[in-house]
Amino acid sequence: MERDEHETIEAARRGDQRAFRRLVETHARALHAVCYRILGDASQAEDAVQDALVNAYRGLDRFDGRAQFSTWLHRIAVNAAIGLLRSRRPELSLDDERDGGDPPGVPDEVPGHDPVEQAHGAEITRRLGAALGGLSPLERTAFVLKHVEQYPLEEVATSLDSNVNATKQAVFRAVQKLRAALAPLRSET
């Protein structure tokens, strides 16, 4: 951990609200990105980030410095996003097969100067968003945590309150569904 960040954390622990605000400003964008990828909804992602930051502020004394502060905060945000998945949609659980919500975040534009390349990139982005939106909440969350956030499978299982085998199956189903949904792109290129 950087010395400046360590000093800022210590100041926030002593109740310095400006110090905590600096921590928030440093990490909020990354927290929103992961929550958005899990939830697929910007408003819910903002709620998850707010919940995570409140929980982090309340639990700042429990941060022991063994991990990076960003890693600790990231874990709190992931848990907040998963909690929102479970609580905000009581008719759906992480075990449901379909979400019906907006697809998780993918970039709006693919950089490039060639208009044909950009059009193709936009189509890939659209199809990827639709494919991610077609995953169940469990599959999407397991996929994002394993393949986007690079969590070890055991941590993904723990985050989902599941066992490793069930988590492997969720990741496998997500990959299979994404491959099937994106297969037509191979023949088009």
N, C-alpha and C positions, 0 to 999 in steps of 0.2 A: 504494500500500500504506500502510496506517495505520502511524503511528510505533510504536505499542505492538507491533503484529504484527512489524514489522521488528526491533525490539529482542528480541522473543521468538525470532525465527528466528536472530538472531545469537547469542543465548545458547545455543540448541539446537546450533548449529554448534560452539560451544566445549565441547559435551559436557554441558550442563545438561539432565538428564533431566526435571526438572520443567517446564522451558520447552517441551520437545518434547511432554510430556503435555498442556500447555495448548493447543498447536497441534492435537493429536489431538482433544481435547474440543471445540474450536471447529469442526472440519471433519468429524468422523467420521459424523455423522448424514447429511449431504449425500452423502458418499462411499457410505455404505450404500444410500441411496436409488437412486443411479445404478447401482450394481452389482446391486441387486435388480431393477431394471427390465430390465437386460441378461440376467441369469441366471435370473430367475424363481424363485429359491429363496433363502430367508433364510439358511440355513446356508452355502450357497456364497457368498452376498454377504458374509457375515462373513469367510469365508476370503479372499475377494478384497480386502476392506478391510485385513485383517491383512497380506497380501502387499504391498499398496500402501504401507502405513505403514512396513513394514520397508524396502522399496525407497526410500521417501522419506527415511527416517532415514539410510540408507547413502549416498544421493545428495544429501544436503542441501548439500554443497559445490558441486554442479552447478547449484543454483538461482541464476540470475543476476539475478533481479529485473525482467527485461524484461516478464514477464507477472505477473499477480497470483499470489500464493502459492496461493490457492484454485484457480486455473486450472491451475497446474502440478501440484498434488496431484490434481485431478480427472482430468487426463490419465493420470497414473500409475494411478489406480483403474480407469479405463476399460480400460487395457491389461491390468491384472491380471484383470479380469472376462473379457475376451476370451481371455486365456491360459487361464483356468480352463475356458471353454467348449471350447477345443481339447484340453486335457490330461485333464480329468476324465471325458470321455465319448469315449474313443477310437473307439467304434463310431459316433459321430456327429461330423460336422465342421461347420464353418460353411456348407458347401455342401449339407448334407442338407436334404431337403424337410420333414421332420417332426421335432419335438423330443420330444414325448411327456411333457415335464416339466410342472411346475406353471406356470400363467400368470404373467407378470411382474406386479409390484405395481401394483395399483389400489386406491384408497381402500376401506375396509370400509364406510364409511357416506357417504351424500351428505347434507350438512346441509340441514335444512328442518324446518318445524314441521308441515306438512300430512302426515298419515299416507299419503294416496294418493300425494302427491308423493314422499315418502320411499320408498314401495314401488316406484314407477316408477324412481326413482333407483337403488335397490338392484338392480333388474332390469337397468338399463343397465350398472351396474358389473359385475354377474355376466357379462353377455354380452360386455362389452369384455374382461374377463379371459380368458374362454374364447377369444375371437377372437385375442387376443395370444398365447395359449398354442398356438393352431393354426398360428402362423407358424413357419417354419424358424428355426434359430438365426441364420443369416445375415440373413434378412428382419427378424427381431425386433431384432437389434442395429443394423442399418442404419437401421431406422425410429426406434428410440429415440435414436440419436445424431443423426440428421438433424432429426426433428420434435419430440422432447422436449428434448434437450440443445442443439439449435440449432447443431450443428457445421456448418461449410461442407462441401459434398459432397467436396471434395478431402481434407479432414481425415478424414472418415468412411472414404473409400477407403484412406487411409494406415493408419488404425487397423485396418482389416480385412485389410491386406496384399492389397489388390485394386486394380483400376484403376477410374477414374471411371465408365466405361460399365457395367461389371458392378455397381458400387454403385448407379448410377441404376436399373438393372433390379431390383435387390433391393428398393430403396425403393418402386419402382412396384408390384412384385408384392405387397409388404406392404400398401400403400394399397388396392390392388384387393381383396385378400382381406378386409381390415378393412371396407371398404365393403359387400362382399357379405354378410359375416357380420352386420353391423349394419343392413342394409337393412330387415329386418322391423320394426325399431323405428319406422321412419318411418310405416309403415301403422298401427301401433298407437297413435300419438299423435294 
